[in-house]
Each structure stands twice: as structure tokens, then as C-alpha cells.
Amino acid sequence: LAEFGTVYRWEQSGELNGMTRVRGFTQDDAHLFCTEDQVPAELMGCLSLVKIVLTTLGMSDYRVRIGLRDPDSAKYTGEPELWDKAEAACREAAKQLGVPFSEEAGEAAFYGPKIDFVVRDVIGREWQLGTVQVDYNLPRRFDLSYIGPDNQPHRPVMIHRAPFGSMERFVGLLIEHFGGDFPVWLAPEQVRILPVSEKFADYTAEVENTLKAAGVRVTVDASADKLGAKIRRAELEKAAYALIVGGKDRDARTVSVRSRFTGDEGAIPLDAFTARIREEIATRKLMMREKSAN
């Protein structure tokens, strides 16, 4: 069972922080019901999913934390032997994942241990994002059962997972991570076409339609501003590519390419550029803009 649901948490006003710590947020929450024998494989599938999310988005500076119960605390529910099973499953899965992990007593949910992915932001602060939790206890409290191969009722194990965690927090950290310069496949505006003048409206429309047909998010700056102003605006508004269209481009069926990541690339055949950007989108190519040294 899975949903993107809104959840609320009464954070103190002094703890609120932009998109990263809020009182209401969206969580990609899912609950998997499985047999005890299926726990290792299902748990690894959940952890691998979180790892894929972070790797695909270039957020590689993270650590894994296993939250365990504090035996001296009364907030945890369930029998100690069930907690031991769940904690052992978390440890083994973390080892198989192949990333360093730490254990912290008192960080478990009240119903079971959890494996958190803690990401470091651009200024070194740590934030919990994805989480996976093993729960032997709530299925018992809700009296859940399934009929096994022996035609007898058995208690399932529940795995809670949220690969992104808080969507608001994740997006906030992602914006900071890229400084707003998203890779092409993530950029809200992948291409902005800058016609030199209205004389090239027909070829501008051809370029626009060709790119849209390829699934590219494209806009046209058809304003009467000078080309330098259009280029500057595209730069400030972080379009991944600015394509300048003039007379030579129309005659040669090219576009003059300016990339946020590599700068001025000169004239490229329209078909070649279309194939290139399609590949960058399809492969989710990670591109980082070089920061100027101060």
C-alpha cells in the first residue's frame, strides 16, 4: 500500500527552517506486508530503491544510520525477541548494501528499528531523507494475518518505506545541491530559443516543434529585446540550453548552442542537437556547472 500523503508535525517555531523543517509536508509513504522469510529480500529492495534515488540525483554525500530501541525507554511497544529479530534484519541488510553505517540507540520508531539515509547539504548540515523500517509489532496490534501454504493463519511482517522522506525537504536540498542549475533532464526549462529577430519566426517555430516532438521542455523568447538581453535573461532564469537562431542557422539548418554547463558551443545541426538532448534526458546525465573561484 503506497501513497503520497500529507503529514503534520508540531515543530517549535524556532526549529522551522525553509523547506527542510516544516509543520506540514508530503511523504512518499508505503507499507509492504510480507512473510518472515521474505523480509531480507524485501528489505534489500527498499534500501536499494533509496540508494538509486540518491545516486540518480547525484546526492552521494550521505551515511546510513540504524535507529535501535533504547531498552531503558518505555516508549517502545512489543516483545524484546521481536525487536531482536527486526534489529538483526536491519544490520544484515545494511551490511549487504555495502555502505558504511552507524547504530544509534533511541532512534527507532516506537514499533520497530529503522534504517535512515542521512544526507549532508552544501554547507555541511545533515538531514534525514529516505527511511526504511522493519515492524513486527503493529501487525500484531492490528491482529493481521494471512493464510500460508499449510492453510493456517500466520502473522505478516510490515516494512515501512519512504525513499524520499519529506518531498519538501528533498526538493529543498536538491535545489541547494545544484544551486538551481539542474541537469538537463531535471531542468524545468530545458531549452530556450532566442531568435535574433522576428524575421526568423518560421525557422524558430520549426526548431520549437522539432524539440517538442522529441519530448523536450522548450520555450521561445520572442521579445523585441536585443540578443544580449535575451541571453542574459536565459542565464539568470537558468534555462539549461539557450539556442540562438539567426540567418546562418536557418540556411544551414543549425542552432547556435549556449549551455549552462559548457558555455558557448557554436553552431550544431538541429538534428544532432535534438539527438544529443534526447540522450541526456533518457540517460539522466548528471551535469554540474563549474563554480568560478573567488
C-alpha positions as CSV (number, residue, x, y, z in Angstrom):
1,L,0.0,0.0,0.0
2,A,1.5,3.3,-1.1
3,E,0.6,7.0,-1.3
4,F,1.9,10.5,-1.4
5,G,0.2,11.8,1.8
6,T,0.4,15.0,3.8
7,V,1.5,14.6,7.3
8,Y,1.9,17.1,10.1
9,R,4.3,17.5,12.9
10,W,4.2,20.2,15.6
11,E,7.7,21.6,15.2
12,Q,8.6,24.5,17.5
13,S,8.7,27.9,15.7
14,G,12.4,28.3,16.4
15,E,13.1,24.9,14.7
16,L,11.4,25.7,11.4
17,N,13.7,26.2,8.5
18,G,12.6,26.9,5.0
19,M,11.6,23.8,3.1
20,T,13.8,21.5,5.2
21,R,11.9,21.6,8.5
22,V,8.2,22.4,8.3
23,R,5.0,21.5,10.1
24,G,3.2,20.1,7.1
25,F,4.9,18.0,4.4
26,T,4.3,15.4,1.8
27,Q,5.7,11.9,2.4
28,D,6.1,9.1,-0.2
29,D,4.8,6.5,2.3
30,A,4.4,2.8,1.6
31,H,3.8,-0.3,3.7
32,L,4.8,-3.7,2.5
33,F,3.3,-6.8,4.1
34,C,5.4,-9.9,3.7
35,T,6.2,-13.3,5.3
36,E,9.1,-13.5,7.7
37,D,11.1,-15.4,5.1
38,Q,10.6,-12.6,2.6
39,V,11.9,-9.9,4.9
40,P,15.6,-10.0,3.8
41,A,14.8,-9.6,0.1
42,E,12.1,-7.0,0.6
43,L,14.2,-5.0,2.9
44,M,17.1,-5.0,0.4
45,G,14.7,-4.0,-2.3
46,C,13.6,-1.0,-0.3
47,L,17.2,0.0,0.6
48,S,18.4,-0.3,-3.0
49,L,15.5,1.9,-4.1
50,V,16.6,4.7,-1.7
51,K,20.2,4.3,-2.9
52,I,19.1,4.5,-6.5
53,V,17.2,7.7,-5.8
54,L,20.2,9.4,-4.2
55,T,22.7,8.1,-6.8
56,T,20.5,9.1,-9.8
57,L,20.2,12.7,-8.4
58,G,23.9,13.0,-7.6
59,M,23.4,13.2,-3.8
60,S,26.3,10.9,-3.0
61,D,27.4,12.5,0.3
62,Y,25.3,10.5,2.7
63,R,25.6,8.0,5.5
64,V,23.3,5.2,6.8
65,R,22.1,5.2,10.3
66,I,20.4,2.2,12.0
67,G,18.0,3.5,14.7
68,L,17.7,1.0,17.6
69,R,15.4,0.9,20.6
70,D,16.6,2.2,23.9
71,P,16.0,-0.8,26.3
72,D,15.6,1.7,29.2
73,S,12.8,3.7,27.5
74,A,9.1,2.8,27.9
75,K,8.0,4.3,24.6
76,Y,8.6,1.2,22.6
77,T,6.0,-1.5,22.0
78,G,6.3,-5.2,21.5
79,E,8.3,-8.2,22.8
80,P,12.1,-7.9,23.1
81,E,12.6,-11.0,20.9
82,L,10.7,-9.4,18.1
83,W,12.8,-6.3,18.4
84,D,15.9,-8.5,18.3
85,K,14.7,-10.1,15.0
86,A,14.0,-6.7,13.4
87,E,17.3,-5.2,14.5
88,A,19.2,-8.2,13.2
89,A,17.5,-7.9,9.9
90,C,18.4,-4.2,9.6
91,R,22.1,-4.9,10.4
92,E,22.3,-7.6,7.9
93,A,20.7,-5.6,5.2
94,A,22.9,-2.6,5.9
95,K,26.0,-4.8,5.5
96,Q,24.7,-6.2,2.2
97,L,24.0,-2.7,0.9
98,G,27.8,-2.1,1.0
99,V,27.9,1.4,2.6
100,P,29.2,2.4,6.0
101,F,26.6,2.6,8.7
102,S,26.3,3.5,12.4
103,E,23.9,2.4,15.1
104,E,22.2,4.8,17.4
105,A,20.1,3.7,20.4
106,G,16.9,5.6,21.0
107,E,16.4,6.5,17.3
108,A,14.0,3.7,16.5
109,A,10.3,4.3,15.8
110,F,8.0,3.1,18.7
111,Y,7.1,0.0,16.7
112,G,10.4,-1.1,15.2
113,P,14.0,-0.2,14.2
114,K,14.7,1.9,11.1
115,I,17.4,2.5,8.6
116,D,17.8,6.2,7.8
117,F,19.7,7.8,4.9
118,V,21.3,11.0,6.3
119,V,22.4,13.4,3.6
120,R,24.9,16.2,4.1
121,D,23.9,19.5,2.4
122,V,26.2,22.0,0.7
123,I,27.2,23.7,4.0
124,G,27.7,20.5,5.9
125,R,24.4,20.2,7.8
126,E,22.9,16.7,8.0
127,W,19.3,15.9,7.1
128,Q,17.4,12.6,7.2
129,L,15.8,11.8,3.9
130,G,14.9,8.2,2.9
131,T,13.9,5.8,5.6
132,V,13.0,2.1,5.8
133,Q,11.6,0.5,9.0
134,V,11.0,-3.1,10.0
135,D,7.9,-3.7,12.0
136,Y,7.0,-7.0,13.7
137,N,4.7,-5.3,16.2
138,L,1.9,-3.3,14.5
139,P,0.6,-6.4,12.6
140,R,0.1,-8.0,16.0
141,R,-1.6,-4.9,17.4
142,F,-4.0,-4.8,14.4
143,D,-4.4,-8.6,14.5
144,L,-3.4,-9.0,10.9
145,S,-2.9,-12.5,9.4
146,Y,-2.6,-14.3,6.1
147,I,-3.2,-18.0,5.2
148,G,0.1,-19.8,4.5
149,P,0.8,-22.9,2.3
150,D,-0.2,-25.0,5.3
151,N,-3.7,-23.5,5.2
152,Q,-3.1,-22.0,8.7
153,P,-3.1,-18.3,9.7
154,H,0.2,-16.6,10.1
155,R,1.3,-13.1,11.2
156,P,2.9,-10.9,8.5
157,V,5.8,-8.6,8.9
158,M,5.3,-5.0,7.8
159,I,8.1,-2.9,6.2
160,H,7.6,0.9,6.1
161,R,9.5,2.8,3.5
162,A,9.7,6.4,2.2
163,P,12.6,6.6,-0.4
164,F,12.4,10.4,-0.5
165,G,11.2,11.1,3.0
166,S,9.8,14.6,3.1
167,M,9.3,15.7,-0.5
168,E,9.6,19.3,0.5
169,R,12.9,18.7,2.3
170,F,14.2,16.6,-0.6
171,V,13.4,19.3,-3.2
172,G,14.9,22.0,-1.0
173,L,18.2,20.1,-0.6
174,L,18.2,19.2,-4.3
175,I,17.9,22.9,-5.3
176,E,20.8,23.8,-3.0
177,H,22.8,20.8,-4.2
178,F,22.7,22.0,-7.8
179,G,22.5,25.7,-7.0
180,G,19.4,25.9,-9.2
181,D,21.5,24.6,-12.2
182,F,19.6,21.4,-12.7
183,P,20.9,18.8,-15.1
184,V,19.0,18.9,-18.4
185,W,16.7,16.1,-17.5
186,L,15.6,17.8,-14.3
187,A,15.6,21.4,-15.5
188,P,12.1,22.9,-15.6
189,E,13.1,24.8,-18.8
190,Q,15.4,22.5,-20.8
191,V,15.7,24.8,-23.9
192,R,15.0,28.4,-24.6
193,I,15.1,29.5,-28.2
194,L,16.4,33.1,-28.8
195,P,15.6,34.3,-32.4
196,V,17.8,37.2,-33.4
197,S,14.8,38.9,-34.9
198,E,11.2,38.2,-35.9
199,K,12.4,37.6,-39.5
200,F,13.4,34.1,-38.4
201,A,10.0,33.2,-36.8
202,D,9.3,30.4,-39.3
203,Y,12.6,28.6,-38.5
204,T,12.2,29.3,-34.8
205,A,8.8,27.6,-34.9
206,E,10.4,24.6,-36.8
207,V,13.1,24.3,-34.1
208,E,10.5,24.6,-31.3
209,N,8.2,21.9,-32.9
210,T,11.1,19.6,-33.5
211,L,12.2,19.7,-29.9
212,K,8.7,19.5,-28.5
213,A,8.1,16.4,-30.7
214,A,11.2,14.9,-29.0
215,G,9.7,15.4,-25.6
216,V,11.9,18.5,-24.7
217,R,10.5,21.3,-22.5
218,V,11.1,24.3,-24.6
219,T,10.1,28.0,-24.7
220,V,10.7,30.9,-27.1
221,D,11.8,34.4,-26.2
222,A,10.1,36.3,-29.0
223,S,10.5,39.6,-27.3
224,A,11.9,42.6,-29.2
225,D,14.8,42.9,-26.8
226,K,18.4,42.8,-28.1
227,L,20.0,39.4,-28.3
228,G,22.4,40.2,-25.4
229,A,19.5,40.9,-23.2
230,K,17.8,37.7,-24.2
231,I,21.0,35.7,-23.5
232,R,21.3,37.4,-20.1
233,R,17.7,36.6,-19.2
234,A,18.1,33.0,-20.1
235,E,21.2,32.8,-18.0
236,L,19.5,34.4,-15.0
237,E,16.5,32.2,-15.3
238,K,18.6,29.1,-15.6
239,A,17.5,27.6,-18.8
240,A,19.7,24.6,-19.4
241,Y,20.3,25.5,-23.0
242,A,19.8,28.7,-25.0
243,L,19.6,28.2,-28.7
244,I,20.3,31.3,-30.8
245,V,18.5,31.3,-34.2
246,G,19.7,33.6,-37.0
247,G,20.1,33.8,-40.7
248,K,23.1,31.5,-41.0
249,D,21.3,28.9,-38.7
250,R,18.2,29.0,-40.8
251,D,20.2,28.5,-44.1
252,A,22.3,25.7,-42.6
253,R,19.6,24.1,-40.5
254,T,21.6,24.6,-37.4
255,V,21.2,26.2,-33.9
256,S,23.9,28.2,-32.1
257,V,24.1,26.5,-28.7
258,R,24.9,28.0,-25.3
259,S,25.0,25.6,-22.4
260,R,24.8,26.4,-18.8
261,F,27.4,23.8,-18.2
262,T,29.9,24.1,-21.0
263,G,29.3,27.7,-22.3
264,D,29.2,28.7,-26.0
265,E,29.4,25.7,-28.2
266,G,28.8,27.3,-31.6
267,A,26.6,26.1,-34.4
268,I,25.3,22.5,-34.2
269,P,23.0,20.8,-36.8
270,L,19.4,20.8,-35.4
271,D,19.1,17.0,-35.8
272,A,22.3,16.4,-34.0
273,F,21.4,18.7,-31.1
274,T,17.9,17.0,-30.8
275,A,19.5,13.6,-30.7
276,R,22.0,14.8,-28.1
277,I,19.5,16.3,-25.7
278,R,17.2,13.3,-26.0
279,E,20.1,11.1,-24.9
280,E,20.9,13.4,-22.0
281,I,17.3,13.2,-20.8
282,A,16.9,9.5,-21.4
283,T,20.2,8.6,-19.5
284,R,19.6,11.1,-16.8
285,K,23.0,12.5,-17.3
286,L,24.3,14.4,-14.3
287,M,25.8,17.8,-15.2
288,M,27.3,20.2,-12.7
289,R,28.1,23.8,-13.5
290,E,31.7,24.8,-12.7
291,K,31.8,27.4,-10.0
292,S,34.0,30.3,-10.5
293,A,36.8,30.7,-8.0
294,N,36.7,33.8,-5.8
